[in-house]
Amino acid sequence: MSKDKKDNKTKLTKFWVRFLFILIILYIPLAVIINKLDFSQDDVPVEFGVTFSHKYASKVLGLDWTEVYWAMINDLGVKKLRLVAHWDEIERGDDEYNFNDLDWMLTEAAKKDIQVVLAIGRRTPRWPECHDPLWIKELDKPEQDAKLLEMLEEVVAHFKKYDNITVWQVENEPFLKVFGECPKPDIELLKKEVELVSSLDSRPIMITDSGELSNWKSAASLADIFGTTMYKTVWNKFLGAWRYPLPPVFYYLKTKRIDKQYDLDKIIVSELQAEPWFPGDKDILEISLRSQFNSFSLHDFENNLEYVKRAGFTESYLWGVEWWYWLKTVKNRGEFWQEAQSIWQN
């Protein structure tokens, strides 16, 4: 290589080193400023609720789910609940419906004036996302779709008598392709589901989507209420556990854009992380407490409560109440439960 070429290469290297150094110097204060932006609505405090899956509490954590539910509505004092009608729980045999568990939960919630979002459909909260009854696996897709619509009609017809159901959530993150053991998204089928539920009852319909992995447009276009998830610490099969480096303004700007584009009643956080996230094929009972707390600490819990406020939301459903109760009663670690009590009792 000639001397001139070496000199040019040296100059170019120095230029890029200086350029990157200046970028870093500029980025640090800018990142600090962006992360400190606060869109809290001081005159409208956040209303917190919780998502509760009686299936997850009993079949994964081994708890008496009625005990968990009773403690949740009495000891915690929650006033907003998102309950789940898992298909494999309510229709274990073809046309054999059993709504007793949800009837009891809704009746007890009504006694305490608790408002309920009822999540219905094939894809509902908690792994594996699609809670298919065994008998539908023998059917082809058109038959499965028809049975899904039949189930929705039965569910809405039965539960619409409960005045404390304020919202029907139709499916859960139905456009999320990368998570869950589910068929690929079918927007035409989802439209039929929404139309069916709307024809059976006048209460608003919520459609949810990933806060971090979606632009929200498809979900919001079908919704009266849009619900976003909000997770800070997640598991990725390539990266392992890692934290999203997203400031509150990320959600705030997405919310403003969607709010302008669609005629929505409101935009809420349907799932705010308040428990650790591990691979879906791993039972949390297999994970050591140390690993659980390394993944999601009490400090993370407190930070997320503040984060959702700073992002400008006024309604948010916490994800993890079953885990808090398991920690408290099985592991004698009551700090998460106590932190949660302070939300509704202060």
QUIGISUL-V706370 format. One record per run of one state. SS is the DSSP state (alpha for helix, beta for strand, coil for the rest). FROM is the first residue (numbers start at 1). TO is the last residue. If there is no record, write none. Layout:
ss->SS from->FROM to->TO
ss->SS from->FROM to->TO
//
This chain:
ss->coil from->1 to->2
ss->alpha from->3 to->36
ss->coil from->37 to->46
ss->beta from->47 to->52
ss->coil from->53 to->53
ss->alpha from->54 to->60
ss->coil from->61 to->64
ss->alpha from->65 to->76
ss->coil from->77 to->79
ss->beta from->80 to->84
ss->coil from->85 to->86
ss->alpha from->87 to->90
ss->beta from->91 to->93
ss->coil from->94 to->95
ss->beta from->96 to->97
ss->coil from->98 to->99
ss->alpha from->100 to->111
ss->coil from->112 to->114
ss->beta from->115 to->120
ss->coil from->121 to->122
ss->beta from->123 to->123
ss->coil from->124 to->129
ss->beta from->130 to->130
ss->coil from->131 to->133
ss->alpha from->134 to->138
ss->coil from->139 to->140
ss->alpha from->141 to->159
ss->coil from->160 to->164
ss->beta from->165 to->170
ss->coil from->171 to->186
ss->alpha from->187 to->200
ss->coil from->201 to->203
ss->beta from->204 to->209
ss->coil from->210 to->216
ss->alpha from->217 to->221
ss->coil from->222 to->224
ss->beta from->225 to->230
ss->coil from->231 to->232
ss->beta from->233 to->236
ss->coil from->237 to->239
ss->beta from->240 to->243
ss->coil from->244 to->247
ss->alpha from->248 to->261
ss->coil from->262 to->265
ss->beta from->266 to->273
ss->coil from->274 to->283
ss->alpha from->284 to->286
ss->coil from->287 to->288
ss->alpha from->289 to->295
ss->coil from->296 to->297
ss->alpha from->298 to->310
ss->coil from->311 to->314
ss->beta from->315 to->319
ss->coil from->320 to->320
ss->alpha from->321 to->330
ss->coil from->331 to->334
ss->alpha from->335 to->345
ss->coil from->346 to->346
//
